[in-house]
Each structure stands twice: as structure tokens, then as C-alpha cells.
Amino acid sequence: MTDIQLFQILKQRLGDKEAEALVLFVDAKLKENNEQNLKVLATREDVFAVKEDVLKLREDMAKQETRLSQTIYIVGVAQFLAIVASVFALIKYAH
């Protein structure tokens, strides 16, 4: 519904001045609400920036996963060598 249509409907029931005042009031409120919504809503640039951040985060997680796997492998090998050394020490001590 356009302002003119709203004005024509209100004019029949309220009169010219009151209808015009009401239409102006409604327009002002709608503009105010739109401005408030624009402050809160994400723009395309905001969404694109978030997507870039997510991609960087995924890359970092993949690197950390590789480092973690390597660390787990090294710790496993060190534990195995410690167990083997302990067994040899026990055998040597027992003889």
C-alpha cells in the first residue's frame, strides 16, 4: 500500500490534516525501524569476511592436526623405547 492510498483511506475517516499527520507518523516510524535494522543486519561484506575467517580457521586446524599427529607418534616411539630400555635393564639386573 502506498502513502497516497493510505492517505485516501484515512482522509475519508479522519479528514485531511489528521490523515496527513498519521501518514507522516507512519512513514517516520518505518524509516526509523529500517535504520535500526540496517545497523544490526549483516552486509555481504560482513558475510564474506566471516567466510574468510572460517577458511583460515580450517587451515589452522588442519596444520594443528598434523602437528598433533606428529607429536603423538613421537611420544609413542619414545614410550616404546623407554619400555624396551626398561625391559633390557630388568633382564640385565636379573642376571
RAGIZI-V735813 format. One record per residue. RES is the residue in three letters. PSI is psi in whole degrees, -180 to 180 (NA if undefined). OMEGA is omega as a letter, one per 40 degrees, with the letter a starting at -180 (999 if undefined). NEAR is the number of other C-alpha atoms within 12 Angstrom. Layout:
BEGIN
RES/PSI/OMEGA/NEAR
RES/PSI/OMEGA/NEAR
END
This chain:
BEGIN
MET/133/a/9
THR/167/i/11
ASP/-39/a/21
ILE/-43/i/17
GLN/-44/i/14
LEU/-44/i/22
PHE/-45/a/26
GLN/-41/i/21
ILE/-46/a/20
LEU/-33/a/20
LYS/-39/a/20
GLN/-32/a/15
ARG/-31/a/15
LEU/-26/a/17
GLY/168/a/15
ASP/-54/a/18
LYS/-45/a/16
GLU/-41/i/18
ALA/-44/i/23
GLU/-42/i/24
ALA/-42/a/19
LEU/-41/i/24
VAL/-44/i/26
LEU/-40/i/18
PHE/-46/i/16
VAL/-44/i/18
ASP/-45/a/19
ALA/-43/i/15
LYS/-41/i/14
LEU/-43/i/15
LYS/-41/i/14
GLU/-44/i/14
ASN/-41/i/14
ASN/-43/i/14
GLU/-40/i/13
GLN/-40/i/12
ASN/-39/i/13
LEU/-30/i/12
LYS/-29/a/11
VAL/-35/a/11
LEU/147/i/13
ALA/142/i/13
THR/173/i/13
ARG/-38/i/10
GLU/-39/i/11
ASP/-45/a/13
VAL/-42/i/13
PHE/-41/i/13
ALA/-40/i/14
VAL/-41/i/15
LYS/-42/i/14
GLU/-42/i/14
ASP/-40/i/14
VAL/-42/i/14
LEU/-42/i/14
LYS/-41/i/14
LEU/-42/i/14
ARG/-42/i/14
GLU/-45/i/14
ASP/-40/i/14
MET/-39/i/14
ALA/-41/i/14
LYS/-43/i/14
GLN/-36/i/14
GLU/-42/i/14
THR/-46/i/14
ARG/-41/i/14
LEU/-42/i/14
SER/-43/i/14
GLN/-43/i/14
THR/-43/i/14
ILE/-42/i/14
TYR/-46/a/14
ILE/-43/i/14
VAL/-40/i/14
GLY/-45/i/14
VAL/-43/i/14
ALA/-42/i/14
GLN/-42/i/14
PHE/-46/i/14
LEU/-37/i/14
ALA/-40/i/14
ILE/-45/i/14
VAL/-44/i/14
ALA/-39/i/15
SER/-42/i/14
VAL/-45/i/14
PHE/-39/i/14
ALA/-41/i/13
LEU/-42/i/12
ILE/-44/a/11
LYS/-39/a/10
TYR/-36/a/10
ALA/-27/a/8
HIS/NA/999/7
END
